[in-house]
Amino acid sequence: MDTGFFEVEVQNRLVRGLRLISTIPTYGSQGKWHPEKLFFLARDEIEAQQMAHEQLRKRRMLGISKRTAKRRKINREIEIINIRRLA
């Protein structure tokens, strides 16, 4: 299969609470939606989507340690808007 260059439009924010129960955005700028475009070299749209999700999930939460985030149940909510093949 041939690889292609994909543009993935995503938006993310930090939320408090478990994913199954209603989530509450955190206070401050990290609780607001941040749209951005990410570019990946992938085989298909599904792989590009997985790579974008993984990259955003690994991103550091500014000013919040991993222990505090786990104790306060702070997670990153990720929404993929659009996936487009460029070349």
N, CA, C and O atoms as a Maestro MAE file, in Angstrom:
{
 s_m_m2io_version
 :::
 2.0.0
}

f_m_ct {
 s_m_title
 :::
 protein
 m_atom[348] {
  # First column is atom index #
  i_m_mmod_type
  r_m_x_coord
  r_m_y_coord
  r_m_z_coord
  i_m_residue_number
  s_m_chain_name
  s_m_pdb_residue_name
  s_m_pdb_atom_name
  i_m_atomic_number
  :::
  1 25 0.840 -1.179 0.000 1 A "MET " " N  " 7
  2 3 0.000 0.000 0.000 1 A "MET " " CA " 6
  3 2 0.881 1.236 0.000 1 A "MET " " C  " 6
  4 15 1.952 1.243 0.608 1 A "MET " " O  " 8
  5 25 0.442 2.261 -0.668 2 A "ASP " " N  " 7
  6 3 1.210 3.487 -0.823 2 A "ASP " " CA " 6
  7 2 0.957 4.440 0.350 2 A "ASP " " C  " 6
  8 15 -0.168 4.552 0.838 2 A "ASP " " O  " 8
  9 25 1.999 5.114 0.788 3 A "THR " " N  " 7
  10 3 1.844 6.073 1.888 3 A "THR " " CA " 6
  11 2 1.436 7.430 1.333 3 A "THR " " C  " 6
  12 15 1.687 7.743 0.169 3 A "THR " " O  " 8
  13 25 0.808 8.222 2.177 4 A "GLY " " N  " 7
  14 3 0.369 9.553 1.779 4 A "GLY " " CA " 6
  15 2 0.595 10.546 2.896 4 A "GLY " " C  " 6
  16 15 0.852 10.174 4.042 4 A "GLY " " O  " 8
  17 25 0.497 11.811 2.546 5 A "PHE " " N  " 7
  18 3 0.681 12.898 3.499 5 A "PHE " " CA " 6
  19 2 -0.698 13.395 3.902 5 A "PHE " " C  " 6
  20 15 -1.474 13.823 3.047 5 A "PHE " " O  " 8
  21 25 -1.017 13.344 5.200 6 A "PHE " " N  " 7
  22 3 -2.348 13.682 5.697 6 A "PHE " " CA " 6
  23 2 -2.309 14.899 6.602 6 A "PHE " " C  " 6
  24 15 -1.371 15.098 7.374 6 A "PHE " " O  " 8
  25 25 -3.358 15.712 6.488 7 A "GLU " " N  " 7
  26 3 -3.562 16.842 7.399 7 A "GLU " " CA " 6
  27 2 -4.747 16.471 8.297 7 A "GLU " " C  " 6
  28 15 -5.832 16.154 7.808 7 A "GLU " " O  " 8
  29 25 -4.526 16.515 9.613 8 A "VAL " " N  " 7
  30 3 -5.564 16.159 10.570 8 A "VAL " " CA " 6
  31 2 -5.896 17.406 11.377 8 A "VAL " " C  " 6
  32 15 -5.036 17.963 12.060 8 A "VAL " " O  " 8
  33 25 -7.162 17.841 11.293 9 A "GLU " " N  " 7
  34 3 -7.616 18.987 12.087 9 A "GLU " " CA " 6
  35 2 -8.199 18.443 13.379 9 A "GLU " " C  " 6
  36 15 -9.119 17.626 13.360 9 A "GLU " " O  " 8
  37 25 -7.656 18.904 14.505 10 A "VAL " " N  " 7
  38 3 -8.108 18.440 15.817 10 A "VAL " " CA " 6
  39 2 -8.344 19.631 16.734 10 A "VAL " " C  " 6
  40 15 -7.870 20.738 16.480 10 A "VAL " " O  " 8
  41 25 -9.082 19.381 17.796 11 A "GLN " " N  " 7
  42 3 -9.192 20.349 18.874 11 A "GLN " " CA " 6
  43 2 -9.138 19.575 20.177 11 A "GLN " " C  " 6
  44 15 -9.659 18.464 20.276 11 A "GLN " " O  " 8
  45 25 -8.495 20.181 21.188 12 A "ASN " " N  " 7
  46 3 -8.345 19.494 22.461 12 A "ASN " " CA " 6
  47 2 -8.462 20.473 23.613 12 A "ASN " " C  " 6
  48 15 -8.269 21.678 23.449 12 A "ASN " " O  " 8
  49 25 -8.785 19.927 24.795 13 A "ARG " " N  " 7
  50 3 -8.879 20.705 26.016 13 A "ARG " " CA " 6
  51 2 -8.713 19.764 27.200 13 A "ARG " " C  " 6
  52 15 -8.798 18.545 27.050 13 A "ARG " " O  " 8
  53 25 -8.476 20.338 28.383 14 A "LEU " " N  " 7
  54 3 -8.368 19.546 29.595 14 A "LEU " " CA " 6
  55 2 -9.712 19.540 30.307 14 A "LEU " " C  " 6
  56 15 -10.371 20.573 30.421 14 A "LEU " " O  " 8
  57 25 -10.109 18.371 30.784 15 A "VAL " " N  " 7
  58 3 -11.378 18.231 31.499 15 A "VAL " " CA " 6
  59 2 -11.149 17.465 32.794 15 A "VAL " " C  " 6
  60 15 -10.208 16.679 32.911 15 A "VAL " " O  " 8
  61 25 -12.026 17.709 33.763 16 A "ARG " " N  " 7
  62 3 -12.001 16.977 35.025 16 A "ARG " " CA " 6
  63 2 -13.149 16.000 35.038 16 A "ARG " " C  " 6
  64 15 -14.227 16.286 34.517 16 A "ARG " " O  " 8
  65 25 -12.918 14.838 35.640 17 A "GLY " " N  " 7
  66 3 -13.968 13.841 35.755 17 A "GLY " " CA " 6
  67 2 -13.689 12.630 34.899 17 A "GLY " " C  " 6
  68 15 -12.852 12.656 33.996 17 A "GLY " " O  " 8
  69 25 -14.407 11.572 35.202 18 A "LEU " " N  " 7
  70 3 -14.257 10.343 34.431 18 A "LEU " " CA " 6
  71 2 -14.927 10.496 33.078 18 A "LEU " " C  " 6
  72 15 -15.839 11.308 32.924 18 A "LEU " " O  " 8
  73 25 -14.489 9.734 32.114 19 A "ARG " " N  " 7
  74 3 -15.011 9.871 30.750 19 A "ARG " " CA " 6
  75 2 -16.448 9.384 30.621 19 A "ARG " " C  " 6
  76 15 -17.192 9.883 29.777 19 A "ARG " " O  " 8
  77 25 -16.848 8.427 31.434 20 A "LEU " " N  " 7
  78 3 -18.202 7.894 31.334 20 A "LEU " " CA " 6
  79 2 -19.229 8.855 31.932 20 A "LEU " " C  " 6
  80 15 -20.370 8.926 31.476 20 A "LEU " " O  " 8
  81 25 -18.808 9.586 32.955 21 A "ILE " " N  " 7
  82 3 -19.681 10.561 33.591 21 A "ILE " " CA " 6
  83 2 -19.452 11.903 32.895 21 A "ILE " " C  " 6
  84 15 -18.471 12.064 32.169 21 A "ILE " " O  " 8
  85 25 -20.338 12.851 33.108 22 A "SER " " N  " 7
  86 3 -20.174 14.157 32.477 22 A "SER " " CA " 6
  87 2 -18.841 14.778 32.883 22 A "SER " " C  " 6
  88 15 -18.450 14.717 34.049 22 A "SER " " O  " 8
  89 25 -18.159 15.367 31.932 23 A "THR " " N  " 7
  90 3 -16.861 15.974 32.188 23 A "THR " " CA " 6
  91 2 -17.013 17.481 32.287 23 A "THR " " C  " 6
  92 15 -17.861 18.076 31.621 23 A "THR " " O  " 8
  93 25 -16.177 18.101 33.131 24 A "ILE " " N  " 7
  94 3 -16.200 19.536 33.354 24 A "ILE " " CA " 6
  95 2 -14.880 20.106 32.864 24 A "ILE " " C  " 6
  96 15 -13.826 19.616 33.270 24 A "ILE " " O  " 8
  97 25 -14.891 21.130 31.999 25 A "PRO " " N  " 7
  98 3 -13.629 21.733 31.556 25 A "PRO " " CA " 6
  99 2 -12.880 22.348 32.734 25 A "PRO " " C  " 6
  100 15 -13.500 22.890 33.650 25 A "PRO " " O  " 8
  101 25 -11.554 22.268 32.714 26 A "THR " " N  " 7
  102 3 -10.760 22.875 33.774 26 A "THR " " CA " 6
  103 2 -10.811 24.386 33.636 26 A "THR " " C  " 6
  104 15 -11.122 24.914 32.568 26 A "THR " " O  " 8
  105 25 -10.502 25.074 34.720 27 A "TYR " " N  " 7
  106 3 -10.496 26.530 34.706 27 A "TYR " " CA " 6
  107 2 -9.256 27.033 33.977 27 A "TYR " " C  " 6
  108 15 -8.231 26.352 33.946 27 A "TYR " " O  " 8
  109 25 -9.347 28.207 33.399 28 A "GLY " " N  " 7
  110 3 -8.210 28.808 32.713 28 A "GLY " " CA " 6
  111 2 -8.188 28.487 31.235 28 A "GLY " " C  " 6
  112 15 -9.159 27.974 30.678 28 A "GLY " " O  " 8
  113 25 -7.077 28.794 30.615 29 A "SER " " N  " 7
  114 3 -6.983 28.660 29.160 29 A "SER " " CA " 6
  115 2 -6.893 27.211 28.698 29 A "SER " " C  " 6
  116 15 -7.245 26.923 27.554 29 A "SER " " O  " 8
  117 25 -6.439 26.295 29.538 30 A "GLN " " N  " 7
  118 3 -6.323 24.905 29.110 30 A "GLN " " CA " 6
  119 2 -7.679 24.207 29.041 30 A "GLN " " C  " 6
  120 15 -7.792 23.143 28.432 30 A "GLN " " O  " 8
  121 25 -8.704 24.785 29.652 31 A "GLY " " N  " 7
  122 3 -10.032 24.199 29.605 31 A "GLY " " CA " 6
  123 2 -10.822 24.602 28.371 31 A "GLY " " C  " 6
  124 15 -11.906 24.073 28.128 31 A "GLY " " O  " 8
  125 25 -10.286 25.538 27.586 32 A "LYS " " N  " 7
  126 3 -10.953 25.975 26.358 32 A "LYS " " CA " 6
  127 2 -10.484 25.107 25.196 32 A "LYS " " C  " 6
  128 15 -9.399 24.527 25.236 32 A "LYS " " O  " 8
  129 25 -11.316 25.028 24.162 33 A "TRP " " N  " 7
  130 3 -10.945 24.254 22.970 33 A "TRP " " CA " 6
  131 2 -9.810 24.958 22.233 33 A "TRP " " C  " 6
  132 15 -9.853 26.169 22.015 33 A "TRP " " O  " 8
  133 25 -8.790 24.181 21.850 34 A "HIS " " N  " 7
  134 3 -7.660 24.689 21.090 34 A "HIS " " CA " 6
  135 2 -7.605 23.951 19.755 34 A "HIS " " C  " 6
  136 15 -7.179 22.797 19.713 34 A "HIS " " O  " 8
  137 25 -8.030 24.596 18.654 35 A "PRO " " N  " 7
  138 3 -7.957 23.931 17.350 35 A "PRO " " CA " 6
  139 2 -6.540 24.011 16.789 35 A "PRO " " C  " 6
  140 15 -5.835 25.000 16.990 35 A "PRO " " O  " 8
  141 25 -6.137 22.967 16.090 36 A "GLU " " N  " 7
  142 3 -4.828 22.969 15.440 36 A "GLU " " CA " 6
  143 2 -4.810 21.946 14.311 36 A "GLU " " C  " 6
  144 15 -5.676 21.076 14.225 36 A "GLU " " O  " 8
  145 25 -3.815 22.070 13.458 37 A "LYS " " N  " 7
  146 3 -3.653 21.150 12.338 37 A "LYS " " CA " 6
  147 2 -2.343 20.402 12.519 37 A "LYS " " C  " 6
  148 15 -1.301 21.003 12.782 37 A "LYS " " O  " 8
  149 25 -2.406 19.088 12.376 38 A "LEU " " N  " 7
  150 3 -1.229 18.233 12.493 38 A "LEU " " CA " 6
  151 2 -1.023 17.519 11.164 38 A "LEU " " C  " 6
  152 15 -1.986 17.192 10.470 38 A "LEU " " O  " 8
  153 25 0.234 17.279 10.814 39 A "PHE " " N  " 7
  154 3 0.559 16.642 9.543 39 A "PHE " " CA " 6
  155 2 1.294 15.335 9.802 39 A "PHE " " C  " 6
  156 15 2.206 15.278 10.626 39 A "PHE " " O  " 8
  157 25 0.882 14.268 9.080 40 A "PHE " " N  " 7
  158 3 1.459 12.949 9.267 40 A "PHE " " CA " 6
  159 2 1.674 12.266 7.933 40 A "PHE " " C  " 6
  160 15 0.936 12.486 6.972 40 A "PHE " " O  " 8
  161 25 2.700 11.435 7.893 41 A "LEU " " N  " 7
  162 3 2.944 10.557 6.761 41 A "LEU " " CA " 6
  163 2 2.418 9.182 7.173 41 A "LEU " " C  " 6
  164 15 2.998 8.529 8.040 41 A "LEU " " O  " 8
  165 25 1.327 8.746 6.556 42 A "ALA " " N  " 7
  166 3 0.667 7.510 6.975 42 A "ALA " " CA " 6
  167 2 0.141 6.746 5.764 42 A "ALA " " C  " 6
  168 15 0.098 7.256 4.644 42 A "ALA " " O  " 8
  169 25 -0.260 5.497 6.033 43 A "ARG " " N  " 7
  170 3 -0.785 4.652 4.951 43 A "ARG " " CA " 6
  171 2 -2.224 4.982 4.594 43 A "ARG " " C  " 6
  172 15 -2.604 4.946 3.424 43 A "ARG " " O  " 8
  173 25 -3.035 5.307 5.616 44 A "ASP " " N  " 7
  174 3 -4.440 5.621 5.364 44 A "ASP " " CA " 6
  175 2 -4.948 6.589 6.430 44 A "ASP " " C  " 6
  176 15 -4.212 6.969 7.341 44 A "ASP " " O  " 8
  177 25 -6.215 6.983 6.304 45 A "GLU " " N  " 7
  178 3 -6.803 7.968 7.221 45 A "GLU " " CA " 6
  179 2 -6.881 7.451 8.655 45 A "GLU " " C  " 6
  180 15 -6.704 8.217 9.602 45 A "GLU " " O  " 8
  181 25 -7.141 6.176 8.815 46 A "ILE " " N  " 7
  182 3 -7.261 5.595 10.154 46 A "ILE " " CA " 6
  183 2 -5.929 5.667 10.885 46 A "ILE " " C  " 6
  184 15 -5.890 6.015 12.065 46 A "ILE " " O  " 8
  185 25 -4.842 5.345 10.202 47 A "GLU " " N  " 7
  186 3 -3.517 5.421 10.824 47 A "GLU " " CA " 6
  187 2 -3.162 6.865 11.172 47 A "GLU " " C  " 6
  188 15 -2.585 7.118 12.230 47 A "GLU " " O  " 8
  189 25 -3.496 7.813 10.300 48 A "ALA " " N  " 7
  190 3 -3.239 9.228 10.578 48 A "ALA " " CA " 6
  191 2 -4.033 9.689 11.792 48 A "ALA " " C  " 6
  192 15 -3.520 10.445 12.617 48 A "ALA " " O  " 8
  193 25 -5.274 9.244 11.909 49 A "GLN " " N  " 7
  194 3 -6.116 9.588 13.055 49 A "GLN " " CA " 6
  195 2 -5.529 9.012 14.344 49 A "GLN " " C  " 6
  196 15 -5.497 9.699 15.365 49 A "GLN " " O  " 8
  197 25 -5.071 7.775 14.311 50 A "GLN " " N  " 7
  198 3 -4.472 7.151 15.489 50 A "GLN " " CA " 6
  199 2 -3.193 7.864 15.898 50 A "GLN " " C  " 6
  200 15 -2.945 8.047 17.090 50 A "GLN " " O  " 8
  201 25 -2.374 8.270 14.931 51 A "MET " " N  " 7
  202 3 -1.132 8.979 15.232 51 A "MET " " CA " 6
  203 2 -1.417 10.337 15.873 51 A "MET " " C  " 6
  204 15 -0.717 10.741 16.802 51 A "MET " " O  " 8
  205 25 -2.433 11.042 15.388 52 A "ALA " " N  " 7
  206 3 -2.793 12.344 15.958 52 A "ALA " " CA " 6
  207 2 -3.303 12.167 17.387 52 A "ALA " " C  " 6
  208 15 -2.936 12.930 18.281 52 A "ALA " " O  " 8
  209 25 -4.136 11.173 17.597 53 A "HIS " " N  " 7
  210 3 -4.689 10.922 18.929 53 A "HIS " " CA " 6
  211 2 -3.563 10.577 19.910 53 A "HIS " " C  " 6
  212 15 -3.553 11.061 21.041 53 A "HIS " " O  " 8
  213 25 -2.624 9.744 19.477 54 A "GLU " " N  " 7
  214 3 -1.512 9.343 20.336 54 A "GLU " " CA " 6
  215 2 -0.602 10.525 20.663 54 A "GLU " " C  " 6
  216 15 -0.163 10.674 21.803 54 A "GLU " " O  " 8
  217 25 -0.320 11.363 19.670 55 A "GLN " " N  " 7
  218 3 0.546 12.520 19.890 55 A "GLN " " CA " 6
  219 2 -0.075 13.501 20.877 55 A "GLN " " C  " 6
  220 15 0.627 14.028 21.740 55 A "GLN " " O  " 8
  221 25 -1.372 13.756 20.769 56 A "LEU " " N  " 7
  222 3 -2.035 14.669 21.690 56 A "LEU " " CA " 6
  223 2 -2.181 14.066 23.085 56 A "LEU " " C  " 6
  224 15 -2.095 14.788 24.078 56 A "LEU " " O  " 8
  225 25 -2.397 12.772 23.175 57 A "ARG " " N  " 7
  226 3 -2.542 12.114 24.468 57 A "ARG " " CA " 6
  227 2 -1.235 12.176 25.262 57 A "ARG " " C  " 6
  228 15 -1.262 12.288 26.488 57 A "ARG " " O  " 8
  229 25 -0.098 12.105 24.577 58 A "LYS " " N  " 7
  230 3 1.204 12.133 25.227 58 A "LYS " " CA " 6
  231 2 1.650 13.549 25.598 58 A "LYS " " C  " 6
  232 15 2.631 13.721 26.322 58 A "LYS " " O  " 8
  233 25 0.945 14.546 25.111 59 A "ARG " " N  " 7
  234 3 1.329 15.932 25.360 59 A "ARG " " CA " 6
  235 2 1.240 16.275 26.845 59 A "ARG " " C  " 6
  236 15 0.323 15.831 27.536 59 A "ARG " " O  " 8
  237 25 2.178 17.052 27.322 60 A "ARG " " N  " 7
  238 3 2.248 17.422 28.736 60 A "ARG " " CA " 6
  239 2 1.167 18.436 29.084 60 A "ARG " " C  " 6
  240 15 0.847 19.318 28.288 60 A "ARG " " O  " 8
  241 25 0.605 18.296 30.293 61 A "MET " " N  " 7
  242 3 -0.345 19.280 30.809 61 A "MET " " CA " 6
  243 2 0.453 20.345 31.544 61 A "MET " " C  " 6
  244 15 1.128 20.041 32.528 61 A "MET " " O  " 8
  245 25 0.385 21.576 31.086 62 A "LEU " " N  " 7
  246 3 1.209 22.638 31.648 62 A "LEU " " CA " 6
  247 2 0.821 22.945 33.088 62 A "LEU " " C  " 6
  248 15 -0.348 23.195 33.382 62 A "LEU " " O  " 8
  249 25 1.803 22.925 33.982 63 A "GLY " " N  " 7
  250 3 1.584 23.277 35.378 63 A "GLY " " CA " 6
  251 2 0.905 22.215 36.213 63 A "GLY " " C  " 6
  252 15 0.569 22.466 37.370 63 A "GLY " " O  " 8
  253 25 0.692 21.014 35.647 64 A "ILE " " N  " 7
  254 3 0.023 19.940 36.385 64 A "ILE " " CA " 6
  255 2 0.907 18.696 36.308 64 A "ILE " " C  " 6
  256 15 1.199 18.204 35.218 64 A "ILE " " O  " 8
  257 25 1.330 18.189 37.467 65 A "SER " " N  " 7
  258 3 2.160 16.985 37.473 65 A "SER " " CA " 6
  259 2 1.296 15.764 37.157 65 A "SER " " C  " 6
  260 15 0.072 15.815 37.275 65 A "SER " " O  " 8
  261 25 1.932 14.682 36.762 66 A "LYS " " N  " 7
  262 3 1.192 13.458 36.431 66 A "LYS " " CA " 6
  263 2 0.447 12.916 37.643 66 A "LYS " " C  " 6
  264 15 -0.662 12.396 37.517 66 A "LYS " " O  " 8
  265 25 1.060 13.039 38.815 67 A "ARG " " N  " 7
  266 3 0.423 12.543 40.038 67 A "ARG " " CA " 6
  267 2 -0.834 13.351 40.365 67 A "ARG " " C  " 6
  268 15 -1.874 12.784 40.701 67 A "ARG " " O  " 8
  269 25 -0.732 14.669 40.265 68 A "THR " " N  " 7
  270 3 -1.883 15.534 40.538 68 A "THR " " CA " 6
  271 2 -2.999 15.278 39.528 68 A "THR " " C  " 6
  272 15 -4.173 15.219 39.895 68 A "THR " " O  " 8
  273 25 -2.633 15.127 38.258 69 A "ALA " " N  " 7
  274 3 -3.632 14.874 37.221 69 A "ALA " " CA " 6
  275 2 -4.369 13.566 37.478 69 A "ALA " " C  " 6
  276 15 -5.583 13.482 37.291 69 A "ALA " " O  " 8
  277 25 -3.635 12.554 37.904 70 A "LYS " " N  " 7
  278 3 -4.269 11.261 38.179 70 A "LYS " " CA " 6
  279 2 -5.176 11.363 39.404 70 A "LYS " " C  " 6
  280 15 -6.282 10.823 39.406 70 A "LYS " " O  " 8
  281 25 -4.714 12.050 40.439 71 A "ARG " " N  " 7
  282 3 -5.496 12.166 41.666 71 A "ARG " " CA " 6
  283 2 -6.764 12.997 41.450 71 A "ARG " " C  " 6
  284 15 -7.818 12.674 41.997 71 A "ARG " " O  " 8
  285 25 -6.661 14.059 40.658 72 A "ARG " " N  " 7
  286 3 -7.818 14.926 40.399 72 A "ARG " " CA " 6
  287 2 -8.636 14.490 39.185 72 A "ARG " " C  " 6
  288 15 -9.620 15.137 38.826 72 A "ARG " " O  " 8
  289 25 -8.222 13.392 38.557 73 A "LYS " " N  " 7
  290 3 -8.911 12.836 37.381 73 A "LYS " " CA " 6
  291 2 -9.001 13.861 36.247 73 A "LYS " " C  " 6
  292 15 -10.072 14.103 35.690 73 A "LYS " " O  " 8
  293 25 -7.841 14.459 35.920 74 A "ILE " " N  " 7
  294 3 -7.777 15.423 34.826 74 A "ILE " " CA " 6
  295 2 -7.302 14.688 33.575 74 A "ILE " " C  " 6
  296 15 -6.258 14.036 33.593 74 A "ILE " " O  " 8
  297 25 -8.059 14.792 32.506 75 A "ASN " " N  " 7
  298 3 -7.742 14.126 31.239 75 A "ASN " " CA " 6
  299 2 -7.769 15.136 30.100 75 A "ASN " " C  " 6
  300 15 -8.285 16.244 30.244 75 A "ASN " " O  " 8
  301 25 -7.212 14.738 28.979 76 A "ARG " " N  " 7
  302 3 -7.253 15.558 27.779 76 A "ARG " " CA " 6
  303 2 -8.363 15.026 26.877 76 A "ARG " " C  " 6
  304 15 -8.353 13.859 26.486 76 A "ARG " " O  " 8
  305 25 -9.317 15.891 26.554 77 A "GLU " " N  " 7
  306 3 -10.405 15.523 25.650 77 A "GLU " " CA " 6
  307 2 -9.990 15.918 24.235 77 A "GLU " " C  " 6
  308 15 -9.628 17.067 23.984 77 A "GLU " " O  " 8
  309 25 -10.044 14.968 23.323 78 A "ILE " " N  " 7
  310 3 -9.573 15.178 21.951 78 A "ILE " " CA " 6
  311 2 -10.730 14.958 20.999 78 A "ILE " " C  " 6
  312 15 -11.454 13.968 21.105 78 A "ILE " " O  " 8
  313 25 -10.903 15.885 20.066 79 A "GLU " " N  " 7
  314 3 -11.956 15.780 19.064 79 A "GLU " " CA " 6
  315 2 -11.318 15.962 17.691 79 A "GLU " " C  " 6
  316 15 -10.681 16.982 17.430 79 A "GLU " " O  " 8
  317 25 -11.488 14.985 16.823 80 A "ILE " " N  " 7
  318 3 -10.938 15.080 15.470 80 A "ILE " " CA " 6
  319 2 -12.022 15.643 14.570 80 A "ILE " " C  " 6
  320 15 -13.109 15.077 14.456 80 A "ILE " " O  " 8
  321 25 -11.712 16.771 13.926 81 A "ILE " " N  " 7
  322 3 -12.695 17.481 13.108 81 A "ILE " " CA " 6
  323 2 -12.681 16.963 11.682 81 A "ILE " " C  " 6
  324 15 -13.727 16.626 11.127 81 A "ILE " " O  " 8
  325 25 -11.487 16.899 11.085 82 A "ASN " " N  " 7
  326 3 -11.399 16.581 9.664 82 A "ASN " " CA " 6
  327 2 -10.061 15.920 9.365 82 A "ASN " " C  " 6
  328 15 -9.045 16.270 9.965 82 A "ASN " " O  " 8
  329 25 -10.057 14.967 8.442 83 A "ILE " " N  " 7
  330 3 -8.825 14.344 7.953 83 A "ILE " " CA " 6
  331 2 -8.801 14.516 6.446 83 A "ILE " " C  " 6
  332 15 -9.768 14.200 5.753 83 A "ILE " " O  " 8
  333 25 -7.673 15.025 5.945 84 A "ARG " " N  " 7
  334 3 -7.579 15.303 4.524 84 A "ARG " " CA " 6
  335 2 -6.259 14.779 3.968 84 A "ARG " " C  " 6
  336 15 -5.207 14.963 4.581 84 A "ARG " " O  " 8
  337 25 -6.312 14.137 2.826 85 A "ARG " " N  " 7
  338 3 -5.087 13.652 2.176 85 A "ARG " " CA " 6
  339 2 -4.553 14.760 1.278 85 A "ARG " " C  " 6
  340 15 -5.264 15.276 0.417 85 A "ARG " " O  " 8
  341 25 -3.289 15.118 1.492 86 A "LEU " " N  " 7
  342 3 -2.693 16.206 0.712 86 A "LEU " " CA " 6
  343 2 -1.948 15.684 -0.516 86 A "LEU " " C  " 6
  344 15 -2.061 16.263 -1.596 86 A "LEU " " O  " 8
  345 25 -1.191 14.603 -0.365 87 A "ALA " " N  " 7
  346 3 -0.436 14.085 -1.512 87 A "ALA " " CA " 6
  347 2 -0.368 12.580 -1.466 87 A "ALA " " C  " 6
  348 15 0.227 11.962 -2.348 87 A "ALA " " O  " 8
  :::
 }
 m_bond[347] {
  # First column is bond index #
  i_m_from
  i_m_to
  i_m_order
  :::
  1 1 2 1
  2 2 3 1
  3 3 4 2
  4 3 5 1
  5 5 6 1
  6 6 7 1
  7 7 8 2
  8 7 9 1
  9 9 10 1
  10 10 11 1
  11 11 12 2
  12 11 13 1
  13 13 14 1
  14 14 15 1
  15 15 16 2
  16 15 17 1
  17 17 18 1
  18 18 19 1
  19 19 20 2
  20 19 21 1
  21 21 22 1
  22 22 23 1
  23 23 24 2
  24 23 25 1
  25 25 26 1
  26 26 27 1
  27 27 28 2
  28 27 29 1
  29 29 30 1
  30 30 31 1
  31 31 32 2
  32 31 33 1
  33 33 34 1
  34 34 35 1
  35 35 36 2
  36 35 37 1
  37 37 38 1
  38 38 39 1
  39 39 40 2
  40 39 41 1
  41 41 42 1
  42 42 43 1
  43 43 44 2
  44 43 45 1
  45 45 46 1
  46 46 47 1
  47 47 48 2
  48 47 49 1
  49 49 50 1
  50 50 51 1
  51 51 52 2
  52 51 53 1
  53 53 54 1
  54 54 55 1
  55 55 56 2
  56 55 57 1
  57 57 58 1
  58 58 59 1
  59 59 60 2
  60 59 61 1
  61 61 62 1
  62 62 63 1
  63 63 64 2
  64 63 65 1
  65 65 66 1
  66 66 67 1
  67 67 68 2
  68 67 69 1
  69 69 70 1
  70 70 71 1
  71 71 72 2
  72 71 73 1
  73 73 74 1
  74 74 75 1
  75 75 76 2
  76 75 77 1
  77 77 78 1
  78 78 79 1
  79 79 80 2
  80 79 81 1
  81 81 82 1
  82 82 83 1
  83 83 84 2
  84 83 85 1
  85 85 86 1
  86 86 87 1
  87 87 88 2
  88 87 89 1
  89 89 90 1
  90 90 91 1
  91 91 92 2
  92 91 93 1
  93 93 94 1
  94 94 95 1
  95 95 96 2
  96 95 97 1
  97 97 98 1
  98 98 99 1
  99 99 100 2
  100 99 101 1
  101 101 102 1
  102 102 103 1
  103 103 104 2
  104 103 105 1
  105 105 106 1
  106 106 107 1
  107 107 108 2
  108 107 109 1
  109 109 110 1
  110 110 111 1
  111 111 112 2
  112 111 113 1
  113 113 114 1
  114 114 115 1
  115 115 116 2
  116 115 117 1
  117 117 118 1
  118 118 119 1
  119 119 120 2
  120 119 121 1
  121 121 122 1
  122 122 123 1
  123 123 124 2
  124 123 125 1
  125 125 126 1
  126 126 127 1
  127 127 128 2
  128 127 129 1
  129 129 130 1
  130 130 131 1
  131 131 132 2
  132 131 133 1
  133 133 134 1
  134 134 135 1
  135 135 136 2
  136 135 137 1
  137 137 138 1
  138 138 139 1
  139 139 140 2
  140 139 141 1
  141 141 142 1
  142 142 143 1
  143 143 144 2
  144 143 145 1
  145 145 146 1
  146 146 147 1
  147 147 148 2
  148 147 149 1
  149 149 150 1
  150 150 151 1
  151 151 152 2
  152 151 153 1
  153 153 154 1
  154 154 155 1
  155 155 156 2
  156 155 157 1
  157 157 158 1
  158 158 159 1
  159 159 160 2
  160 159 161 1
  161 161 162 1
  162 162 163 1
  163 163 164 2
  164 163 165 1
  165 165 166 1
  166 166 167 1
  167 167 168 2
  168 167 169 1
  169 169 170 1
  170 170 171 1
  171 171 172 2
  172 171 173 1
  173 173 174 1
  174 174 175 1
  175 175 176 2
  176 175 177 1
  177 177 178 1
  178 178 179 1
  179 179 180 2
  180 179 181 1
  181 181 182 1
  182 182 183 1
  183 183 184 2
  184 183 185 1
  185 185 186 1
  186 186 187 1
  187 187 188 2
  188 187 189 1
  189 189 190 1
  190 190 191 1
  191 191 192 2
  192 191 193 1
  193 193 194 1
  194 194 195 1
  195 195 196 2
  196 195 197 1
  197 197 198 1
  198 198 199 1
  199 199 200 2
  200 199 201 1
  201 201 202 1
  202 202 203 1
  203 203 204 2
  204 203 205 1
  205 205 206 1
  206 206 207 1
  207 207 208 2
  208 207 209 1
  209 209 210 1
  210 210 211 1
  211 211 212 2
  212 211 213 1
  213 213 214 1
  214 214 215 1
  215 215 216 2
  216 215 217 1
  217 217 218 1
  218 218 219 1
  219 219 220 2
  220 219 221 1
  221 221 222 1
  222 222 223 1
  223 223 224 2
  224 223 225 1
  225 225 226 1
  226 226 227 1
  227 227 228 2
  228 227 229 1
  229 229 230 1
  230 230 231 1
  231 231 232 2
  232 231 233 1
  233 233 234 1
  234 234 235 1
  235 235 236 2
  236 235 237 1
  237 237 238 1
  238 238 239 1
  239 239 240 2
  240 239 241 1
  241 241 242 1
  242 242 243 1
  243 243 244 2
  244 243 245 1
  245 245 246 1
  246 246 247 1
  247 247 248 2
  248 247 249 1
  249 249 250 1
  250 250 251 1
  251 251 252 2
  252 251 253 1
  253 253 254 1
  254 254 255 1
  255 255 256 2
  256 255 257 1
  257 257 258 1
  258 258 259 1
  259 259 260 2
  260 259 261 1
  261 261 262 1
  262 262 263 1
  263 263 264 2
  264 263 265 1
  265 265 266 1
  266 266 267 1
  267 267 268 2
  268 267 269 1
  269 269 270 1
  270 270 271 1
  271 271 272 2
  272 271 273 1
  273 273 274 1
  274 274 275 1
  275 275 276 2
  276 275 277 1
  277 277 278 1
  278 278 279 1
  279 279 280 2
  280 279 281 1
  281 281 282 1
  282 282 283 1
  283 283 284 2
  284 283 285 1
  285 285 286 1
  286 286 287 1
  287 287 288 2
  288 287 289 1
  289 289 290 1
  290 290 291 1
  291 291 292 2
  292 291 293 1
  293 293 294 1
  294 294 295 1
  295 295 296 2
  296 295 297 1
  297 297 298 1
  298 298 299 1
  299 299 300 2
  300 299 301 1
  301 301 302 1
  302 302 303 1
  303 303 304 2
  304 303 305 1
  305 305 306 1
  306 306 307 1
  307 307 308 2
  308 307 309 1
  309 309 310 1
  310 310 311 1
  311 311 312 2
  312 311 313 1
  313 313 314 1
  314 314 315 1
  315 315 316 2
  316 315 317 1
  317 317 318 1
  318 318 319 1
  319 319 320 2
  320 319 321 1
  321 321 322 1
  322 322 323 1
  323 323 324 2
  324 323 325 1
  325 325 326 1
  326 326 327 1
  327 327 328 2
  328 327 329 1
  329 329 330 1
  330 330 331 1
  331 331 332 2
  332 331 333 1
  333 333 334 1
  334 334 335 1
  335 335 336 2
  336 335 337 1
  337 337 338 1
  338 338 339 1
  339 339 340 2
  340 339 341 1
  341 341 342 1
  342 342 343 1
  343 343 344 2
  344 343 345 1
  345 345 346 1
  346 346 347 1
  347 347 348 2
  :::
 }
}
